[in-house]
Amino acid sequence: MTRQGTQMKKLNLEKRPLQRYEALEAMEAEKLLLDYAAGERDFRWLNLRQIELVEVNLSGVNLAMTNLSGANLAWADLRQANLSGADLSRAKLSQANLQGANLQGANLTRAVLRGTKLGHANLRGAKLAGANLAGAELEGAKLLEADWTKATLPDGTLID
């Protein structure tokens, strides 16, 4: 299948030794969604910086160690997703569903998580410095060792 003259191919992501955030290739949103619809769930270690994935269903996806900095994932369904170690700094996750997601060690610095569902999510060791979690749901979430410096909490309280 081609898009604007470029051939779209399925990525082979099996056990390649990569440096942190080294991209196999920059992936377009349309390509990722096509691979996901075809049953692919493993998108680890990719560079998805500033990708637009608004209102998409990516439940159960593996985006561990992926660069999603500045990505727009508003209203996305990311239930049970693996985002451990991912860079979600400055990402827009407003109203996203991250229930049961693994965000252990993720970088959510200055991310927008307004109204996001994080029930039973693992946020252990996550960096939430400057993040906006106003109206977010955190019931049952694992929050041990998370960095909340200058974050806005669900009740609107700003942490100094």
C-alpha positions as CSV (number, residue, x, y, z in Angstrom):
1,M,0.0,0.0,0.0
2,T,1.3,3.4,-0.8
3,R,0.7,6.9,0.6
4,Q,1.8,9.9,-1.4
5,G,4.3,7.9,-3.3
6,T,6.0,6.3,-0.2
7,Q,5.7,2.6,0.3
8,M,4.2,1.6,3.6
9,K,5.7,-1.6,5.0
10,K,5.1,-3.6,8.2
11,L,7.9,-3.0,10.7
12,N,9.9,-5.9,12.1
13,L,10.3,-4.9,15.8
14,E,11.6,-8.1,17.2
15,K,14.5,-7.8,19.7
16,R,16.7,-5.3,18.0
17,P,19.4,-3.8,20.2
18,L,18.5,-0.1,20.4
19,Q,19.7,3.0,22.3
20,R,17.0,4.8,24.4
21,Y,14.6,6.6,22.0
22,E,16.5,5.6,18.9
23,A,13.9,5.2,16.2
24,L,13.7,2.4,13.8
25,E,11.9,5.0,11.7
26,A,9.5,7.9,12.4
27,M,6.0,6.5,12.1
28,E,3.0,8.3,10.8
29,A,-0.3,8.0,12.7
30,E,-2.0,6.4,9.8
31,K,0.7,3.7,9.5
32,L,0.5,2.9,13.3
33,L,-3.3,2.7,13.2
34,L,-3.2,0.3,10.2
35,D,-0.6,-1.9,11.9
36,Y,-2.7,-1.9,15.1
37,A,-5.9,-2.8,13.1
38,A,-4.0,-5.7,11.6
39,G,-3.2,-7.0,15.1
40,E,0.2,-5.5,15.8
41,R,0.5,-4.4,19.4
42,D,4.2,-4.0,19.9
43,F,5.4,-0.4,19.1
44,R,8.3,-0.2,21.6
45,W,11.3,2.1,21.2
46,L,9.8,4.2,18.3
47,N,10.0,7.9,17.7
48,L,6.4,9.0,17.7
49,R,7.2,12.6,18.8
50,Q,4.3,15.0,18.2
51,I,2.1,12.3,16.6
52,E,-1.6,13.1,16.4
53,L,-3.7,10.2,17.8
54,V,-6.9,11.9,19.0
55,E,-9.9,9.7,19.8
56,V,-8.2,6.5,18.7
57,N,-8.5,3.0,20.3
58,L,-5.1,1.7,21.2
59,S,-6.1,-0.4,24.2
60,G,-3.5,-3.0,25.1
61,V,-0.8,-1.5,23.0
62,N,2.9,-1.7,24.0
63,L,4.5,1.7,23.7
64,A,7.2,1.1,26.3
65,M,10.3,3.3,26.0
66,T,8.7,5.1,23.0
67,N,9.2,8.9,22.4
68,L,5.7,10.4,22.5
69,S,6.9,13.9,23.6
70,G,4.4,16.5,22.4
71,A,2.0,13.9,21.1
72,N,-1.7,14.6,21.1
73,L,-3.5,11.6,22.6
74,A,-6.6,13.4,23.8
75,W,-9.7,11.2,24.2
76,A,-7.6,8.1,23.2
77,D,-8.4,4.7,24.6
78,L,-5.2,3.4,26.1
79,R,-6.6,1.0,28.7
80,Q,-4.1,-1.6,29.7
81,A,-1.4,0.0,27.6
82,N,2.3,-0.5,28.4
83,L,3.8,3.0,28.5
84,S,6.6,2.2,30.9
85,G,9.6,4.4,30.5
86,A,7.9,6.3,27.6
87,D,8.6,10.0,27.1
88,L,5.2,11.7,27.3
89,S,6.6,15.1,28.2
90,R,4.3,17.9,27.0
91,A,1.9,15.3,25.7
92,K,-1.8,16.1,25.5
93,L,-3.7,13.3,27.2
94,S,-6.9,15.2,28.2
95,Q,-9.9,12.9,28.7
96,A,-7.8,9.8,27.7
97,N,-8.6,6.5,29.2
98,L,-5.5,5.0,30.8
99,Q,-7.2,2.7,33.2
100,G,-4.9,-0.1,34.2
101,A,-2.1,1.2,32.1
102,N,1.6,0.8,33.0
103,L,3.3,4.2,33.2
104,Q,6.1,3.1,35.5
105,G,9.1,5.4,35.1
106,A,7.3,7.4,32.3
107,N,8.2,11.0,31.8
108,L,5.0,13.0,32.0
109,T,6.7,16.3,32.7
110,R,4.4,19.2,31.7
111,A,1.8,16.8,30.2
112,V,-1.8,17.7,30.1
113,L,-3.9,15.0,31.8
114,R,-7.1,17.0,32.5
115,G,-10.0,14.6,33.1
116,T,-7.8,11.6,32.3
117,K,-8.9,8.2,33.7
118,L,-5.9,6.7,35.5
119,G,-7.8,4.3,37.7
120,H,-5.5,1.3,38.7
121,A,-2.7,2.7,36.5
122,N,0.9,2.1,37.6
123,L,2.6,5.5,37.9
124,R,5.4,4.3,40.2
125,G,8.4,6.4,39.7
126,A,6.7,8.5,37.0
127,K,7.9,12.1,36.4
128,L,4.8,14.3,36.7
129,A,6.6,17.6,37.3
130,G,4.5,20.5,36.0
131,A,1.8,18.1,34.8
132,N,-1.9,19.2,34.9
133,L,-4.1,16.5,36.3
134,A,-7.1,18.7,37.1
135,G,-10.2,16.5,37.2
136,A,-8.2,13.3,36.6
137,E,-9.4,10.0,38.1
138,L,-6.6,8.3,40.2
139,E,-8.6,5.7,42.2
140,G,-6.5,2.6,42.9
141,A,-3.5,4.0,41.0
142,K,0.0,3.1,42.2
143,L,1.7,6.5,42.9
144,L,4.8,5.5,44.9
145,E,8.0,7.5,44.2
146,A,6.3,9.6,41.5
147,D,7.6,13.2,41.1
148,W,4.7,15.7,41.6
149,T,6.9,18.9,41.6
150,K,4.7,21.8,40.5
151,A,2.0,19.5,39.3
152,T,-1.7,20.4,39.4
153,L,-3.6,17.7,41.3
154,P,-7.1,16.4,40.4
155,D,-8.7,18.8,42.9
156,G,-6.9,21.8,41.3
157,T,-4.3,22.0,44.1
158,L,-0.9,23.2,42.8
159,I,2.1,21.4,44.4
160,D,5.2,23.6,45.0
